[in-house]
Amino acid sequence: MPDYQQMYLTMMRATEKALNILIEAQQKCEEVYLSGEETKITLLPIHRDTENDT
């Protein structure tokens, strides 16, 4: 008979490791984003076709 407790614990440990890897990657990305220069946003004018305006 399979040892379900061992199977469960193996799966939970692997899941926890995977989540920790993802959390660490997210934190690194957040640090890169926050330490980067602020992006200048330029708004472009809207060109409208006056013949089709209602």
All heavy atoms as atom14 arrays in JSON, in Angstrom:
{
  "sequence": "MPDYQQMYLTMMRATEKALNILIEAQQKCEEVYLSGEETKITLLPIHRDTENDT",
  "atom14_mask": [
    [1, 1, 1, 1, 1, 1, 1, 1, 0, 0, 0, 0, 0, 0],
    [1, 1, 1, 1, 1, 1, 1, 0, 0, 0, 0, 0, 0, 0],
    [1, 1, 1, 1, 1, 1, 1, 1, 0, 0, 0, 0, 0, 0],
    [1, 1, 1, 1, 1, 1, 1, 1, 1, 1, 1, 1, 0, 0],
    [1, 1, 1, 1, 1, 1, 1, 1, 1, 0, 0, 0, 0, 0],
    [1, 1, 1, 1, 1, 1, 1, 1, 1, 0, 0, 0, 0, 0],
    [1, 1, 1, 1, 1, 1, 1, 1, 0, 0, 0, 0, 0, 0],
    [1, 1, 1, 1, 1, 1, 1, 1, 1, 1, 1, 1, 0, 0],
    [1, 1, 1, 1, 1, 1, 1, 1, 0, 0, 0, 0, 0, 0],
    [1, 1, 1, 1, 1, 1, 1, 0, 0, 0, 0, 0, 0, 0],
    [1, 1, 1, 1, 1, 1, 1, 1, 0, 0, 0, 0, 0, 0],
    [1, 1, 1, 1, 1, 1, 1, 1, 0, 0, 0, 0, 0, 0],
    [1, 1, 1, 1, 1, 1, 1, 1, 1, 1, 1, 0, 0, 0],
    [1, 1, 1, 1, 1, 0, 0, 0, 0, 0, 0, 0, 0, 0],
    [1, 1, 1, 1, 1, 1, 1, 0, 0, 0, 0, 0, 0, 0],
    [1, 1, 1, 1, 1, 1, 1, 1, 1, 0, 0, 0, 0, 0],
    [1, 1, 1, 1, 1, 1, 1, 1, 1, 0, 0, 0, 0, 0],
    [1, 1, 1, 1, 1, 0, 0, 0, 0, 0, 0, 0, 0, 0],
    [1, 1, 1, 1, 1, 1, 1, 1, 0, 0, 0, 0, 0, 0],
    [1, 1, 1, 1, 1, 1, 1, 1, 0, 0, 0, 0, 0, 0],
    [1, 1, 1, 1, 1, 1, 1, 1, 0, 0, 0, 0, 0, 0],
    [1, 1, 1, 1, 1, 1, 1, 1, 0, 0, 0, 0, 0, 0],
    [1, 1, 1, 1, 1, 1, 1, 1, 0, 0, 0, 0, 0, 0],
    [1, 1, 1, 1, 1, 1, 1, 1, 1, 0, 0, 0, 0, 0],
    [1, 1, 1, 1, 1, 0, 0, 0, 0, 0, 0, 0, 0, 0],
    [1, 1, 1, 1, 1, 1, 1, 1, 1, 0, 0, 0, 0, 0],
    [1, 1, 1, 1, 1, 1, 1, 1, 1, 0, 0, 0, 0, 0],
    [1, 1, 1, 1, 1, 1, 1, 1, 1, 0, 0, 0, 0, 0],
    [1, 1, 1, 1, 1, 1, 0, 0, 0, 0, 0, 0, 0, 0],
    [1, 1, 1, 1, 1, 1, 1, 1, 1, 0, 0, 0, 0, 0],
    [1, 1, 1, 1, 1, 1, 1, 1, 1, 0, 0, 0, 0, 0],
    [1, 1, 1, 1, 1, 1, 1, 0, 0, 0, 0, 0, 0, 0],
    [1, 1, 1, 1, 1, 1, 1, 1, 1, 1, 1, 1, 0, 0],
    [1, 1, 1, 1, 1, 1, 1, 1, 0, 0, 0, 0, 0, 0],
    [1, 1, 1, 1, 1, 1, 0, 0, 0, 0, 0, 0, 0, 0],
    [1, 1, 1, 1, 0, 0, 0, 0, 0, 0, 0, 0, 0, 0],
    [1, 1, 1, 1, 1, 1, 1, 1, 1, 0, 0, 0, 0, 0],
    [1, 1, 1, 1, 1, 1, 1, 1, 1, 0, 0, 0, 0, 0],
    [1, 1, 1, 1, 1, 1, 1, 0, 0, 0, 0, 0, 0, 0],
    [1, 1, 1, 1, 1, 1, 1, 1, 1, 0, 0, 0, 0, 0],
    [1, 1, 1, 1, 1, 1, 1, 1, 0, 0, 0, 0, 0, 0],
    [1, 1, 1, 1, 1, 1, 1, 0, 0, 0, 0, 0, 0, 0],
    [1, 1, 1, 1, 1, 1, 1, 1, 0, 0, 0, 0, 0, 0],
    [1, 1, 1, 1, 1, 1, 1, 1, 0, 0, 0, 0, 0, 0],
    [1, 1, 1, 1, 1, 1, 1, 0, 0, 0, 0, 0, 0, 0],
    [1, 1, 1, 1, 1, 1, 1, 1, 0, 0, 0, 0, 0, 0],
    [1, 1, 1, 1, 1, 1, 1, 1, 1, 1, 0, 0, 0, 0],
    [1, 1, 1, 1, 1, 1, 1, 1, 1, 1, 1, 0, 0, 0],
    [1, 1, 1, 1, 1, 1, 1, 1, 0, 0, 0, 0, 0, 0],
    [1, 1, 1, 1, 1, 1, 1, 0, 0, 0, 0, 0, 0, 0],
    [1, 1, 1, 1, 1, 1, 1, 1, 1, 0, 0, 0, 0, 0],
    [1, 1, 1, 1, 1, 1, 1, 1, 0, 0, 0, 0, 0, 0],
    [1, 1, 1, 1, 1, 1, 1, 1, 0, 0, 0, 0, 0, 0],
    [1, 1, 1, 1, 1, 1, 1, 0, 0, 0, 0, 0, 0, 0]
  ],
  "atom14_positions": [
    [[0.85, -1.19, 0.0], [0.0, 0.0, 0.0], [0.89, 1.24, 0.0], [1.85, 1.31, 0.76], [-0.91, -0.03, 1.23], [-1.81, 1.17, 1.34], [-2.93, 0.98, 2.72], [-4.38, 1.64, 2.01], [0.0, 0.0, 0.0], [0.0, 0.0, 0.0], [0.0, 0.0, 0.0], [0.0, 0.0, 0.0], [0.0, 0.0, 0.0], [0.0, 0.0, 0.0]],
    [[0.58, 2.23, -0.84], [1.41, 3.44, -0.91], [1.37, 4.2, 0.42], [0.38, 4.2, 1.13], [0.75, 4.27, -2.01], [-0.19, 3.37, -2.73], [-0.51, 2.25, -1.8], [0.0, 0.0, 0.0], [0.0, 0.0, 0.0], [0.0, 0.0, 0.0], [0.0, 0.0, 0.0], [0.0, 0.0, 0.0], [0.0, 0.0, 0.0], [0.0, 0.0, 0.0]],
    [[2.47, 4.85, 0.7], [2.56, 5.67, 1.91], [2.06, 7.07, 1.56], [2.82, 7.93, 1.1], [4.01, 5.71, 2.4], [4.17, 6.44, 3.73], [3.19, 7.06, 4.19], [5.28, 6.39, 4.29], [0.0, 0.0, 0.0], [0.0, 0.0, 0.0], [0.0, 0.0, 0.0], [0.0, 0.0, 0.0], [0.0, 0.0, 0.0], [0.0, 0.0, 0.0]],
    [[0.78, 7.31, 1.77], [0.16, 8.57, 1.38], [0.7, 9.75, 2.17], [0.8, 10.85, 1.64], [-1.36, 8.48, 1.5], [-1.97, 7.57, 0.47], [-2.43, 6.3, 0.81], [-2.05, 7.98, -0.86], [-2.98, 5.47, -0.16], [-2.6, 7.15, -1.83], [-3.06, 5.89, -1.47], [-3.6, 5.07, -2.43], [0.0, 0.0, 0.0], [0.0, 0.0, 0.0]],
    [[1.05, 9.53, 3.43], [1.61, 10.62, 4.23], [2.95, 11.07, 3.62], [3.2, 12.26, 3.47], [1.81, 10.2, 5.68], [2.34, 11.35, 6.53], [2.47, 10.98, 8.0], [2.3, 9.82, 8.38], [2.78, 11.96, 8.82], [0.0, 0.0, 0.0], [0.0, 0.0, 0.0], [0.0, 0.0, 0.0], [0.0, 0.0, 0.0], [0.0, 0.0, 0.0]],
    [[3.79, 10.12, 3.24], [5.07, 10.46, 2.63], [4.84, 11.18, 1.3], [5.51, 12.16, 1.0], [5.91, 9.21, 2.41], [7.25, 9.52, 1.77], [8.03, 8.27, 1.39], [7.54, 7.16, 1.52], [9.25, 8.46, 0.93], [0.0, 0.0, 0.0], [0.0, 0.0, 0.0], [0.0, 0.0, 0.0], [0.0, 0.0, 0.0], [0.0, 0.0, 0.0]],
    [[3.89, 10.7, 0.51], [3.59, 11.35, -0.77], [3.11, 12.77, -0.54], [3.53, 13.71, -1.24], [2.53, 10.54, -1.52], [3.04, 9.2, -2.0], [1.75, 8.05, -2.59], [0.74, 9.05, -3.63], [0.0, 0.0, 0.0], [0.0, 0.0, 0.0], [0.0, 0.0, 0.0], [0.0, 0.0, 0.0], [0.0, 0.0, 0.0], [0.0, 0.0, 0.0]],
    [[2.23, 12.97, 0.42], [1.7, 14.3, 0.73], [2.81, 15.24, 1.17], [2.91, 16.37, 0.69], [0.62, 14.18, 1.82], [0.11, 15.51, 2.31], [-0.87, 16.2, 1.59], [0.6, 16.08, 3.48], [-1.34, 17.42, 2.03], [0.14, 17.3, 3.93], [-0.83, 17.97, 3.2], [-1.29, 19.19, 3.65], [0.0, 0.0, 0.0], [0.0, 0.0, 0.0]],
    [[3.64, 14.77, 2.1], [4.72, 15.62, 2.6], [5.73, 15.96, 1.51], [6.22, 17.09, 1.44], [5.41, 14.93, 3.79], [4.56, 14.78, 5.04], [5.31, 13.97, 6.1], [4.13, 16.13, 5.59], [0.0, 0.0, 0.0], [0.0, 0.0, 0.0], [0.0, 0.0, 0.0], [0.0, 0.0, 0.0], [0.0, 0.0, 0.0], [0.0, 0.0, 0.0]],
    [[6.01, 15.01, 0.63], [6.92, 15.27, -0.49], [6.34, 16.36, -1.38], [7.04, 17.3, -1.79], [7.15, 13.99, -1.3], [7.74, 13.01, -0.44], [8.06, 14.24, -2.49], [0.0, 0.0, 0.0], [0.0, 0.0, 0.0], [0.0, 0.0, 0.0], [0.0, 0.0, 0.0], [0.0, 0.0, 0.0], [0.0, 0.0, 0.0], [0.0, 0.0, 0.0]],
    [[5.06, 16.26, -1.68], [4.41, 17.25, -2.53], [4.36, 18.62, -1.86], [4.62, 19.65, -2.49], [2.98, 16.79, -2.87], [2.25, 17.72, -3.81], [3.04, 17.9, -5.43], [2.62, 16.37, -6.17], [0.0, 0.0, 0.0], [0.0, 0.0, 0.0], [0.0, 0.0, 0.0], [0.0, 0.0, 0.0], [0.0, 0.0, 0.0], [0.0, 0.0, 0.0]],
    [[4.07, 18.66, -0.58], [3.99, 19.93, 0.13], [5.36, 20.61, 0.22], [5.46, 21.82, 0.06], [3.41, 19.73, 1.54], [1.92, 19.45, 1.55], [0.94, 20.78, 0.81], [0.5, 20.08, -0.76], [0.0, 0.0, 0.0], [0.0, 0.0, 0.0], [0.0, 0.0, 0.0], [0.0, 0.0, 0.0], [0.0, 0.0, 0.0], [0.0, 0.0, 0.0]],
    [[6.39, 19.85, 0.46], [7.74, 20.42, 0.52], [8.14, 21.0, -0.83], [8.71, 22.09, -0.92], [8.75, 19.38, 0.98], [8.63, 19.04, 2.46], [9.71, 18.05, 2.9], [9.44, 17.56, 4.24], [9.09, 16.32, 4.55], [8.99, 15.4, 3.6], [8.85, 15.97, 5.79], [0.0, 0.0, 0.0], [0.0, 0.0, 0.0], [0.0, 0.0, 0.0]],
    [[7.86, 20.28, -1.9], [8.19, 20.76, -3.24], [7.38, 22.0, -3.59], [7.9, 22.95, -4.2], [7.94, 19.65, -4.27], [0.0, 0.0, 0.0], [0.0, 0.0, 0.0], [0.0, 0.0, 0.0], [0.0, 0.0, 0.0], [0.0, 0.0, 0.0], [0.0, 0.0, 0.0], [0.0, 0.0, 0.0], [0.0, 0.0, 0.0], [0.0, 0.0, 0.0]],
    [[6.12, 22.02, -3.18], [5.26, 23.19, -3.42], [5.79, 24.4, -2.68], [5.85, 25.51, -3.23], [3.82, 22.89, -2.99], [3.34, 21.76, -3.72], [2.91, 24.07, -3.22], [0.0, 0.0, 0.0], [0.0, 0.0, 0.0], [0.0, 0.0, 0.0], [0.0, 0.0, 0.0], [0.0, 0.0, 0.0], [0.0, 0.0, 0.0], [0.0, 0.0, 0.0]],
    [[6.21, 24.21, -1.44], [6.76, 25.31, -0.65], [8.05, 25.85, -1.28], [8.25, 27.06, -1.37], [7.02, 24.86, 0.79], [7.48, 26.0, 1.67], [7.63, 25.58, 3.13], [7.48, 24.38, 3.44], [7.94, 26.46, 3.95], [0.0, 0.0, 0.0], [0.0, 0.0, 0.0], [0.0, 0.0, 0.0], [0.0, 0.0, 0.0], [0.0, 0.0, 0.0]],
    [[8.9, 24.96, -1.76], [10.14, 25.39, -2.42], [9.82, 26.21, -3.67], [10.43, 27.25, -3.92], [11.0, 24.19, -2.8], [11.7, 23.53, -1.64], [12.52, 22.33, -2.11], [13.13, 21.57, -0.96], [13.9, 20.4, -1.41], [0.0, 0.0, 0.0], [0.0, 0.0, 0.0], [0.0, 0.0, 0.0], [0.0, 0.0, 0.0], [0.0, 0.0, 0.0]],
    [[8.86, 25.73, -4.45], [8.48, 26.43, -5.68], [7.93, 27.82, -5.38], [8.27, 28.8, -6.04], [7.46, 25.6, -6.47], [0.0, 0.0, 0.0], [0.0, 0.0, 0.0], [0.0, 0.0, 0.0], [0.0, 0.0, 0.0], [0.0, 0.0, 0.0], [0.0, 0.0, 0.0], [0.0, 0.0, 0.0], [0.0, 0.0, 0.0], [0.0, 0.0, 0.0]],
    [[7.08, 27.9, -4.37], [6.52, 29.2, -3.99], [7.61, 30.15, -3.51], [7.6, 31.34, -3.84], [5.45, 29.03, -2.91], [4.13, 28.45, -3.39], [3.22, 28.14, -2.21], [3.45, 29.4, -4.36], [0.0, 0.0, 0.0], [0.0, 0.0, 0.0], [0.0, 0.0, 0.0], [0.0, 0.0, 0.0], [0.0, 0.0, 0.0], [0.0, 0.0, 0.0]],
    [[8.55, 29.63, -2.74], [9.64, 30.48, -2.26], [10.5, 31.0, -3.41], [10.95, 32.15, -3.39], [10.49, 29.73, -1.23], [9.78, 29.58, 0.09], [8.9, 30.36, 0.44], [10.14, 28.55, 0.84], [0.0, 0.0, 0.0], [0.0, 0.0, 0.0], [0.0, 0.0, 0.0], [0.0, 0.0, 0.0], [0.0, 0.0, 0.0], [0.0, 0.0, 0.0]],
    [[10.71, 30.18, -4.43], [11.46, 30.62, -5.61], [10.71, 31.74, -6.31], [11.29, 32.75, -6.7], [11.71, 29.43, -6.57], [12.72, 28.47, -5.94], [12.19, 29.92, -7.93], [12.86, 27.15, -6.68], [0.0, 0.0, 0.0], [0.0, 0.0, 0.0], [0.0, 0.0, 0.0], [0.0, 0.0, 0.0], [0.0, 0.0, 0.0], [0.0, 0.0, 0.0]],
    [[9.39, 31.58, -6.47], [8.6, 32.62, -7.13], [8.55, 33.91, -6.32], [8.65, 35.0, -6.88], [7.18, 32.1, -7.38], [7.05, 30.98, -8.4], [5.63, 30.42, -8.4], [7.45, 31.47, -9.78], [0.0, 0.0, 0.0], [0.0, 0.0, 0.0], [0.0, 0.0, 0.0], [0.0, 0.0, 0.0], [0.0, 0.0, 0.0], [0.0, 0.0, 0.0]],
    [[8.43, 33.8, -5.02], [8.41, 34.98, -4.16], [9.74, 35.72, -4.24], [9.78, 36.95, -4.35], [8.07, 34.59, -2.71], [6.6, 34.16, -2.6], [8.36, 35.74, -1.74], [6.24, 33.5, -1.29], [0.0, 0.0, 0.0], [0.0, 0.0, 0.0], [0.0, 0.0, 0.0], [0.0, 0.0, 0.0], [0.0, 0.0, 0.0], [0.0, 0.0, 0.0]],
    [[10.84, 34.98, -4.21], [12.16, 35.59, -4.3], [12.34, 36.3, -5.64], [12.86, 37.42, -5.7], [13.24, 34.53, -4.12], [14.65, 35.09, -4.12], [15.7, 34.0, -3.92], [15.36, 32.91, -3.44], [16.86, 34.27, -4.27], [0.0, 0.0, 0.0], [0.0, 0.0, 0.0], [0.0, 0.0, 0.0], [0.0, 0.0, 0.0], [0.0, 0.0, 0.0]],
    [[11.88, 35.69, -6.71], [11.99, 36.3, -8.04], [11.15, 37.58, -8.1], [11.6, 38.59, -8.65], [11.53, 35.32, -9.11], [0.0, 0.0, 0.0], [0.0, 0.0, 0.0], [0.0, 0.0, 0.0], [0.0, 0.0, 0.0], [0.0, 0.0, 0.0], [0.0, 0.0, 0.0], [0.0, 0.0, 0.0], [0.0, 0.0, 0.0], [0.0, 0.0, 0.0]],
    [[9.96, 37.55, -7.53], [9.11, 38.74, -7.52], [9.77, 39.86, -6.73], [9.76, 41.02, -7.17], [7.74, 38.42, -6.92], [6.83, 39.63, -6.88], [5.47, 39.34, -6.28], [5.19, 38.21, -5.88], [4.63, 40.35, -6.19], [0.0, 0.0, 0.0], [0.0, 0.0, 0.0], [0.0, 0.0, 0.0], [0.0, 0.0, 0.0], [0.0, 0.0, 0.0]],
    [[10.35, 39.55, -5.58], [11.01, 40.57, -4.77], [12.2, 41.18, -5.5], [12.4, 42.4, -5.45], [11.44, 39.97, -3.44], [10.28, 39.64, -2.52], [10.69, 38.85, -1.29], [11.74, 38.22, -1.26], [9.84, 38.88, -0.26], [0.0, 0.0, 0.0], [0.0, 0.0, 0.0], [0.0, 0.0, 0.0], [0.0, 0.0, 0.0], [0.0, 0.0, 0.0]],
    [[12.96, 40.36, -6.21], [14.1, 40.87, -6.99], [13.61, 41.81, -8.09], [14.2, 42.87, -8.32], [14.91, 39.73, -7.58], [15.76, 39.01, -6.57], [16.56, 37.89, -7.21], [17.39, 37.14, -6.18], [18.14, 36.03, -6.77], [0.0, 0.0, 0.0], [0.0, 0.0, 0.0], [0.0, 0.0, 0.0], [0.0, 0.0, 0.0], [0.0, 0.0, 0.0]],
    [[12.54, 41.43, -8.77], [11.98, 42.28, -9.82], [11.46, 43.6, -9.24], [11.64, 44.66, -9.85], [10.87, 41.55, -10.56], [11.47, 40.19, -11.58], [0.0, 0.0, 0.0], [0.0, 0.0, 0.0], [0.0, 0.0, 0.0], [0.0, 0.0, 0.0], [0.0, 0.0, 0.0], [0.0, 0.0, 0.0], [0.0, 0.0, 0.0], [0.0, 0.0, 0.0]],
    [[10.84, 43.55, -8.08], [10.36, 44.76, -7.44], [11.52, 45.68, -7.08], [11.43, 46.9, -7.25], [9.54, 44.43, -6.2], [8.19, 43.8, -6.53], [7.47, 43.24, -5.31], [8.07, 43.21, -4.21], [6.3, 42.85, -5.44], [0.0, 0.0, 0.0], [0.0, 0.0, 0.0], [0.0, 0.0, 0.0], [0.0, 0.0, 0.0], [0.0, 0.0, 0.0]],
    [[12.62, 45.11, -6.58], [13.79, 45.91, -6.25], [14.37, 46.58, -7.49], [14.75, 47.75, -7.46], [14.85, 45.04, -5.57], [14.48, 44.6, -4.17], [15.45, 43.59, -3.57], [16.53, 43.38, -4.16], [15.11, 43.02, -2.53], [0.0, 0.0, 0.0], [0.0, 0.0, 0.0], [0.0, 0.0, 0.0], [0.0, 0.0, 0.0], [0.0, 0.0, 0.0]],
    [[14.44, 45.83, -8.6], [14.94, 46.4, -9.86], [14.04, 47.54, -10.3], [14.51, 48.61, -10.7], [15.04, 45.31, -10.95], [15.3, 45.93, -12.32], [16.12, 44.31, -10.59], [0.0, 0.0, 0.0], [0.0, 0.0, 0.0], [0.0, 0.0, 0.0], [0.0, 0.0, 0.0], [0.0, 0.0, 0.0], [0.0, 0.0, 0.0], [0.0, 0.0, 0.0]],
    [[12.75, 47.34, -10.23], [11.79, 48.36, -10.65], [11.92, 49.62, -9.79], [11.97, 50.73, -10.31], [10.36, 47.81, -10.57], [9.31, 48.84, -10.88], [9.01, 49.17, -12.2], [8.61, 49.48, -9.86], [8.04, 50.11, -12.5], [7.64, 50.43, -10.15], [7.37, 50.74, -11.47], [6.41, 51.69, -11.76], [0.0, 0.0, 0.0], [0.0, 0.0, 0.0]],
    [[11.97, 49.43, -8.48], [12.03, 50.57, -7.57], [13.37, 51.31, -7.64], [13.42, 52.52, -7.39], [11.76, 50.13, -6.13], [10.33, 49.64, -5.87], [10.21, 49.09, -4.45], [9.33, 50.77, -6.09], [0.0, 0.0, 0.0], [0.0, 0.0, 0.0], [0.0, 0.0, 0.0], [0.0, 0.0, 0.0], [0.0, 0.0, 0.0], [0.0, 0.0, 0.0]],
    [[14.44, 50.64, -8.0], [15.75, 51.29, -8.06], [16.01, 51.94, -9.42], [16.98, 52.66, -9.59], [16.85, 50.28, -7.75], [16.92, 49.3, -8.76], [0.0, 0.0, 0.0], [0.0, 0.0, 0.0], [0.0, 0.0, 0.0], [0.0, 0.0, 0.0], [0.0, 0.0, 0.0], [0.0, 0.0, 0.0], [0.0, 0.0, 0.0], [0.0, 0.0, 0.0]],
    [[15.13, 51.69, -10.38], [15.31, 52.24, -11.72], [14.91, 53.7, -11.78], [14.28, 54.26, -10.88], [0.0, 0.0, 0.0], [0.0, 0.0, 0.0], [0.0, 0.0, 0.0], [0.0, 0.0, 0.0], [0.0, 0.0, 0.0], [0.0, 0.0, 0.0], [0.0, 0.0, 0.0], [0.0, 0.0, 0.0], [0.0, 0.0, 0.0], [0.0, 0.0, 0.0]],
    [[15.33, 54.33, -12.87], [14.96, 55.73, -13.09], [13.48, 55.84, -13.4], [12.88, 54.93, -13.98], [15.77, 56.29, -14.26], [17.24, 56.39, -13.99], [17.99, 57.0, -15.16], [17.34, 57.69, -15.98], [19.2, 56.79, -15.25], [0.0, 0.0, 0.0], [0.0, 0.0, 0.0], [0.0, 0.0, 0.0], [0.0, 0.0, 0.0], [0.0, 0.0, 0.0]],
    [[12.93, 56.98, -13.02], [11.52, 57.22, -13.3], [11.34, 57.47, -14.79], [12.08, 58.24, -15.4], [11.01, 58.42, -12.51], [9.52, 58.61, -12.6], [9.02, 59.66, -11.63], [9.63, 59.83, -10.57], [8.02, 60.31, -11.96], [0.0, 0.0, 0.0], [0.0, 0.0, 0.0], [0.0, 0.0, 0.0], [0.0, 0.0, 0.0], [0.0, 0.0, 0.0]],
    [[10.38, 56.82, -15.37], [10.11, 56.95, -16.8], [9.32, 58.22, -17.06], [8.34, 58.5, -16.37], [9.32, 55.73, -17.32], [10.05, 54.55, -17.01], [9.08, 55.83, -18.79], [0.0, 0.0, 0.0], [0.0, 0.0, 0.0], [0.0, 0.0, 0.0], [0.0, 0.0, 0.0], [0.0, 0.0, 0.0], [0.0, 0.0, 0.0], [0.0, 0.0, 0.0]],
    [[9.77, 58.99, -18.04], [9.05, 60.19, -18.42], [7.96, 59.79, -19.4], [8.23, 59.15, -20.42], [9.98, 61.21, -19.06], [9.28, 62.48, -19.44], [10.23, 63.48, -20.06], [9.46, 64.72, -20.46], [10.27, 65.68, -21.18], [0.0, 0.0, 0.0], [0.0, 0.0, 0.0], [0.0, 0.0, 0.0], [0.0, 0.0, 0.0], [0.0, 0.0, 0.0]],
    [[6.73, 60.18, -19.1], [5.59, 59.84, -19.95], [5.24, 61.07, -20.78], [5.08, 62.17, -20.25], [4.38, 59.4, -19.11], [4.74, 58.14, -18.33], [3.16, 59.2, -20.0], [3.66, 57.68, -17.37], [0.0, 0.0, 0.0], [0.0, 0.0, 0.0], [0.0, 0.0, 0.0], [0.0, 0.0, 0.0], [0.0, 0.0, 0.0], [0.0, 0.0, 0.0]],
    [[5.12, 60.87, -22.08], [4.77, 61.95, -22.98], [3.41, 61.64, -23.59], [3.22, 60.59, -24.21], [5.81, 62.09, -24.1], [7.09, 62.28, -23.52], [5.49, 63.24, -25.02], [0.0, 0.0, 0.0], [0.0, 0.0, 0.0], [0.0, 0.0, 0.0], [0.0, 0.0, 0.0], [0.0, 0.0, 0.0], [0.0, 0.0, 0.0], [0.0, 0.0, 0.0]],
    [[2.46, 62.56, -23.42], [1.14, 62.39, -24.01], [1.15, 62.99, -25.4], [1.59, 64.12, -25.6], [0.08, 63.06, -23.15], [-0.09, 62.5, -21.74], [-1.12, 63.31, -20.97], [-0.49, 61.05, -21.78], [0.0, 0.0, 0.0], [0.0, 0.0, 0.0], [0.0, 0.0, 0.0], [0.0, 0.0, 0.0], [0.0, 0.0, 0.0], [0.0, 0.0, 0.0]],
    [[0.67, 62.24, -26.35], [0.6, 62.7, -27.73], [-0.79, 63.29, -27.99], [-1.79, 62.83, -27.43], [0.87, 61.54, -28.68], [2.23, 60.86, -28.51], [2.32, 59.65, -29.44], [3.36, 61.82, -28.77], [0.0, 0.0, 0.0], [0.0, 0.0, 0.0], [0.0, 0.0, 0.0], [0.0, 0.0, 0.0], [0.0, 0.0, 0.0], [0.0, 0.0, 0.0]],
    [[-0.85, 64.29, -28.85], [-2.17, 64.89, -29.15], [-3.04, 63.89, -29.91], [-2.56, 63.04, -30.65], [-1.82, 66.09, -30.02], [-0.47, 65.81, -30.58], [0.22, 64.93, -29.58], [0.0, 0.0, 0.0], [0.0, 0.0, 0.0], [0.0, 0.0, 0.0], [0.0, 0.0, 0.0], [0.0, 0.0, 0.0], [0.0, 0.0, 0.0], [0.0, 0.0, 0.0]],
    [[-4.34, 64.03, -29.72], [-5.31, 63.18, -30.4], [-5.68, 63.85, -31.72], [-6.07, 65.01, -31.75], [-6.57, 62.96, -29.54], [-6.2, 62.29, -28.23], [-7.63, 62.18, -30.31], [-7.35, 62.17, -27.26], [0.0, 0.0, 0.0], [0.0, 0.0, 0.0], [0.0, 0.0, 0.0], [0.0, 0.0, 0.0], [0.0, 0.0, 0.0], [0.0, 0.0, 0.0]],
    [[-5.52, 63.11, -32.79], [-5.91, 63.62, -34.11], [-7.27, 63.05, -34.44], [-7.45, 61.84, -34.56], [-4.89, 63.21, -35.17], [-3.53, 63.79, -34.94], [-3.25, 65.11, -35.18], [-2.39, 63.25, -34.47], [-1.99, 65.35, -34.89], [-1.43, 64.22, -34.43], [0.0, 0.0, 0.0], [0.0, 0.0, 0.0], [0.0, 0.0, 0.0], [0.0, 0.0, 0.0]],
    [[-8.23, 63.96, -34.6], [-9.59, 63.51, -34.9], [-9.95, 63.9, -36.32], [-9.59, 64.97, -36.8], [-10.58, 64.12, -33.93], [-10.39, 63.64, -32.53], [-11.49, 64.1, -31.65], [-11.29, 63.58, -30.31], [-12.03, 63.87, -29.3], [-13.03, 64.71, -29.42], [-11.79, 63.35, -28.12], [0.0, 0.0, 0.0], [0.0, 0.0, 0.0], [0.0, 0.0, 0.0]],
    [[-10.71, 63.04, -36.95], [-11.24, 63.32, -38.28], [-12.51, 64.14, -38.09], [-13.52, 63.64, -37.61], [-11.52, 62.01, -39.0], [-11.97, 62.23, -40.43], [-11.94, 63.39, -40.91], [-12.34, 61.23, -41.07], [0.0, 0.0, 0.0], [0.0, 0.0, 0.0], [0.0, 0.0, 0.0], [0.0, 0.0, 0.0], [0.0, 0.0, 0.0], [0.0, 0.0, 0.0]],
    [[-12.46, 65.43, -38.45], [-13.6, 66.32, -38.19], [-14.82, 65.96, -39.01], [-15.94, 66.3, -38.65], [-13.2, 67.77, -38.46], [-12.73, 67.88, -39.8], [-12.14, 68.24, -37.49], [0.0, 0.0, 0.0], [0.0, 0.0, 0.0], [0.0, 0.0, 0.0], [0.0, 0.0, 0.0], [0.0, 0.0, 0.0], [0.0, 0.0, 0.0], [0.0, 0.0, 0.0]],
    [[-14.67, 65.25, -40.12], [-15.81, 64.87, -40.96], [-16.67, 63.81, -40.27], [-17.87, 63.74, -40.47], [-15.35, 64.36, -42.31], [-14.68, 65.41, -43.16], [-14.18, 64.85, -44.48], [-14.58, 63.7, -44.83], [-13.4, 65.53, -45.14], [0.0, 0.0, 0.0], [0.0, 0.0, 0.0], [0.0, 0.0, 0.0], [0.0, 0.0, 0.0], [0.0, 0.0, 0.0]],
    [[-16.07, 62.96, -39.45], [-16.8, 61.86, -38.81], [-17.25, 62.18, -37.4], [-17.93, 61.39, -36.79], [-15.94, 60.59, -38.78], [-15.67, 60.05, -40.17], [-16.48, 60.26, -41.06], [-14.56, 59.38, -40.36], [0.0, 0.0, 0.0], [0.0, 0.0, 0.0], [0.0, 0.0, 0.0], [0.0, 0.0, 0.0], [0.0, 0.0, 0.0], [0.0, 0.0, 0.0]],
    [[-16.87, 63.33, -36.84], [-17.31, 63.71, -35.49], [-18.8, 64.03, -35.51], [-19.32, 64.69, -36.41], [-16.55, 64.93, -34.99], [-15.12, 64.58, -34.6], [-14.82, 63.37, -34.5], [-14.31, 65.5, -34.41], [0.0, 0.0, 0.0], [0.0, 0.0, 0.0], [0.0, 0.0, 0.0], [0.0, 0.0, 0.0], [0.0, 0.0, 0.0], [0.0, 0.0, 0.0]],
    [[-19.5, 63.55, -34.5], [-20.93, 63.84, -34.4], [-21.23, 64.58, -33.15], [-20.54, 64.58, -32.2], [-21.76, 62.54, -34.43], [-21.3, 61.67, -33.42], [-21.71, 61.9, -35.78], [0.0, 0.0, 0.0], [0.0, 0.0, 0.0], [0.0, 0.0, 0.0], [0.0, 0.0, 0.0], [0.0, 0.0, 0.0], [0.0, 0.0, 0.0], [0.0, 0.0, 0.0]]
  ]
}
